Amino acid sequence: MDLDPETAQRDLASLVLTVVELLRQLMERQAVRRFEAGGLSEDQEERVGLTLMRLDEAMDELCERHGISRSDLGLDLGPLGNLIDDVNDPR
């Protein structure tokens, strides 16, 4: 077995960022459902939108810092497909 500390660190960062991206996407989808259902005030919609935009920017920064592209994120779950649907999202 050939273990490289540099690769291990990048692989761990990729795994952590995959989980964070999954949670970010779930939060975004829930927010869209609430927007569409009219369950938020204008102020709440503004705050949620701004928060989601900042989370997206933070993901870009973290990926860049670790040399990982968003297309690198995701886990292949075999017959179930990828953990993240939009793994090839060009953001």
LINUR-V372651 format. One record per helix or strand. SS is the DSSP state (@ for helix, = for strand). FROM is the first residue (numbers start at 1). LEN is the number of residues. If there is no record, write none. Layout:
{{SS & FROM & LEN} {SS & FROM & LEN}}
This chain:
{{@ & 5 & 33} {@ & 42 & 24} {@ & 70 & 3} {= & 76 & 1} {@ & 78 & 3} {= & 82 & 1}}
